[in-house]
Amino acid sequence: MLLTGPGDRKTEAIRAIRTITGLSLWDSKLLLDSAPVAITEPDWLEAAQNAAGVLEAAGAHATVLCDWCDRTITRVARPVDPAPCSGPWPPATCRASCPPATD
Protein backbone atom coordinates (compact mmCIF):
# COMPACT_ATOMS: atom_id res chain seq x y z
CA MET A 1 0.00 0.00 0.00
CA LEU A 2 1.27 3.43 -0.92
CA LEU A 3 0.83 6.56 1.21
CA THR A 4 0.42 9.26 -1.42
CA GLY A 5 -0.02 12.32 0.77
CA PRO A 6 -0.25 13.45 4.39
CA GLY A 7 -3.66 15.13 4.14
CA ASP A 8 -4.72 17.93 6.41
CA ARG A 9 -4.85 16.03 9.74
CA LYS A 10 -1.21 15.04 10.19
CA THR A 11 -1.50 14.04 13.86
CA GLU A 12 -4.27 11.56 13.13
CA ALA A 13 -2.39 10.26 10.09
CA ILE A 14 0.72 9.64 12.23
CA ARG A 15 -1.38 7.70 14.73
CA ALA A 16 -2.88 5.65 11.89
CA ILE A 17 0.59 4.85 10.54
CA ARG A 18 1.67 3.74 14.02
CA THR A 19 -1.39 1.50 14.25
CA ILE A 20 -0.75 -0.10 10.87
CA THR A 21 3.03 -0.50 11.07
CA GLY A 22 3.87 -0.60 14.77
CA LEU A 23 6.58 2.05 14.23
CA SER A 24 7.51 4.64 16.82
CA LEU A 25 5.99 8.11 16.80
CA TRP A 26 9.17 9.60 15.34
CA ASP A 27 9.50 6.98 12.60
CA SER A 28 5.81 7.33 11.74
CA LYS A 29 6.22 11.10 11.37
CA LEU A 30 9.28 10.62 9.14
CA LEU A 31 7.34 8.16 7.01
CA LEU A 32 4.43 10.59 6.65
CA ASP A 33 6.77 13.46 5.76
CA SER A 34 8.44 11.39 3.03
CA ALA A 35 5.18 10.65 1.14
CA PRO A 36 4.71 9.16 -1.42
CA VAL A 37 6.09 6.06 0.25
CA ALA A 38 5.14 2.40 0.62
CA ILE A 39 3.59 1.74 4.02
CA THR A 40 3.16 -2.01 3.71
CA GLU A 41 4.95 -4.51 1.57
CA PRO A 42 3.01 -6.93 -0.64
CA ASP A 43 0.33 -8.30 1.62
CA TRP A 44 -3.12 -9.74 1.41
CA LEU A 45 -5.37 -7.44 -0.56
CA GLU A 46 -7.92 -7.23 2.24
CA ALA A 47 -5.29 -6.15 4.78
CA ALA A 48 -3.95 -3.49 2.42
CA GLN A 49 -7.44 -2.16 1.75
CA ASN A 50 -8.21 -2.07 5.47
CA ALA A 51 -4.96 -0.18 6.12
CA ALA A 52 -5.82 2.28 3.34
CA GLY A 53 -9.22 2.77 4.95
CA VAL A 54 -7.61 3.53 8.32
CA LEU A 55 -5.29 6.09 6.72
CA GLU A 56 -8.10 7.72 4.74
CA ALA A 57 -10.25 7.93 7.88
CA ALA A 58 -7.34 9.77 9.51
CA GLY A 59 -7.25 12.28 6.66
CA ALA A 60 -4.25 10.88 4.75
CA HIS A 61 -4.31 9.84 1.11
CA ALA A 62 -3.54 6.18 0.36
CA THR A 63 -3.49 3.94 -2.69
CA VAL A 64 -3.48 0.15 -2.88
CA LEU A 65 -1.27 -1.23 -5.64
CA CYS A 66 -1.39 -4.70 -7.17
CA ASP A 67 1.72 -6.52 -6.04
CA TRP A 68 1.92 -8.28 -9.39
CA CYS A 69 1.50 -5.56 -11.99
CA ASP A 70 1.66 -2.32 -9.93
CA ARG A 71 -1.73 -1.07 -11.15
CA THR A 72 -3.97 0.77 -8.70
CA ILE A 73 -6.70 -1.31 -7.08
CA THR A 74 -9.92 0.54 -6.40
CA ARG A 75 -11.95 -0.02 -3.26
CA VAL A 76 -15.01 -1.06 -5.25
CA ALA A 77 -15.68 -4.48 -6.70
CA ARG A 78 -14.83 -3.83 -10.34
CA PRO A 79 -11.70 -4.14 -12.45
CA VAL A 80 -9.37 -1.14 -12.55
CA ASP A 81 -8.51 -1.60 -16.16
CA PRO A 82 -10.15 -4.01 -18.60
CA ALA A 83 -6.77 -4.69 -20.19
CA PRO A 84 -5.12 -7.94 -19.10
CA CYS A 85 -2.41 -7.98 -16.46
CA SER A 86 1.04 -7.18 -17.78
CA GLY A 87 2.72 -9.46 -15.24
CA PRO A 88 3.90 -12.99 -15.93
CA TRP A 89 0.88 -14.54 -14.19
CA PRO A 90 -2.47 -15.52 -15.67
CA PRO A 91 -4.79 -12.50 -15.97
CA ALA A 92 -7.50 -14.29 -13.97
CA THR A 93 -5.26 -14.24 -10.87
CA CYS A 94 -4.25 -10.58 -11.08
CA ARG A 95 -5.79 -8.62 -8.19
CA ALA A 96 -6.11 -5.43 -10.25
CA SER A 97 -7.90 -7.18 -13.12
CA CYS A 98 -10.18 -9.33 -10.97
CA PRO A 99 -10.65 -7.80 -7.49
CA PRO A 100 -12.72 -9.80 -5.02
CA ALA A 101 -16.30 -8.81 -4.40
CA THR A 102 -16.73 -6.39 -1.49
CA ASP A 103 -19.75 -5.85 0.68
C-alpha positions in Angstrom: 0.0 0.0 0.0 1.3 3.4 -0.9 0.8 6.6 1.2 0.4 9.3 -1.4 0.0 12.3 0.8 -0.3 13.5 4.4 -3.7 15.1 4.1 -4.7 17.9 6.4 -4.8 16.0 9.7 -1.2 15.0 10.2 -1.5 14.0 13.9 -4.3 11.6 13.1 -2.4 10.3 10.1 0.7 9.6 12.2 -1.4 7.7 14.7 -2.9 5.7 11.9 0.6 4.8 10.5 1.7 3.7 14.0 -1.4 1.5 14.2 -0.7 -0.1 10.9 3.0 -0.5 11.1 3.9 -0.6 14.8 6.6 2.0 14.2 7.5 4.6 16.8 6.0 8.1 16.8 9.2 9.6 15.3 9.5 7.0 12.6 5.8 7.3 11.7 6.2 11.1 11.4 9.3 10.6 9.1 7.3 8.2 7.0 4.4 10.6 6.7 6.8 13.5 5.8 8.4 11.4 3.0 5.2 10.7 1.1 4.7 9.2 -1.4 6.1 6.1 0.2 5.1 2.4 0.6 3.6 1.7 4.0 3.2 -2.0 3.7 4.9 -4.5 1.6 3.0 -6.9 -0.6 0.3 -8.3 1.6 -3.1 -9.7 1.4 -5.4 -7.4 -0.6 -7.9 -7.2 2.2 -5.3 -6.1 4.8 -3.9 -3.5 2.4 -7.4 -2.2 1.7 -8.2 -2.1 5.5 -5.0 -0.2 6.1 -5.8 2.3 3.3 -9.2 2.8 4.9 -7.6 3.5 8.3 -5.3 6.1 6.7 -8.1 7.7 4.7 -10.3 7.9 7.9 -7.3 9.8 9.5 -7.3 12.3 6.7 -4.3 10.9 4.8 -4.3 9.8 1.1 -3.5 6.2 0.4 -3.5 3.9 -2.7 -3.5 0.2 -2.9 -1.3 -1.2 -5.6 -1.4 -4.7 -7.2 1.7 -6.5 -6.0 1.9 -8.3 -9.4 1.5 -5.6 -12.0 1.7 -2.3 -9.9 -1.7 -1.1 -11.1 -4.0 0.8 -8.7 -6.7 -1.3 -7.1 -9.9 0.5 -6.4 -11.9 0.0 -3.3 -15.0 -1.1 -5.3 -15.7 -4.5 -6.7 -14.8 -3.8 -10.3 -11.7 -4.1 -12.4 -9.4 -1.1 -12.5 -8.5 -1.6 -16.2 -10.2 -4.0 -18.6 -6.8 -4.7 -20.2 -5.1 -7.9 -19.1 -2.4 -8.0 -16.5 1.0 -7.2 -17.8 2.7 -9.5 -15.2 3.9 -13.0 -15.9 0.9 -14.5 -14.2 -2.5 -15.5 -15.7 -4.8 -12.5 -16.0 -7.5 -14.3 -14.0 -5.3 -14.2 -10.9 -4.2 -10.6 -11.1 -5.8 -8.6 -8.2 -6.1 -5.4 -10.2 -7.9 -7.2 -13.1 -10.2 -9.3 -11.0 -10.6 -7.8 -7.5 -12.7 -9.8 -5.0 -16.3 -8.8 -4.4 -16.7 -6.4 -1.5 -19.8 -5.8 0.7 
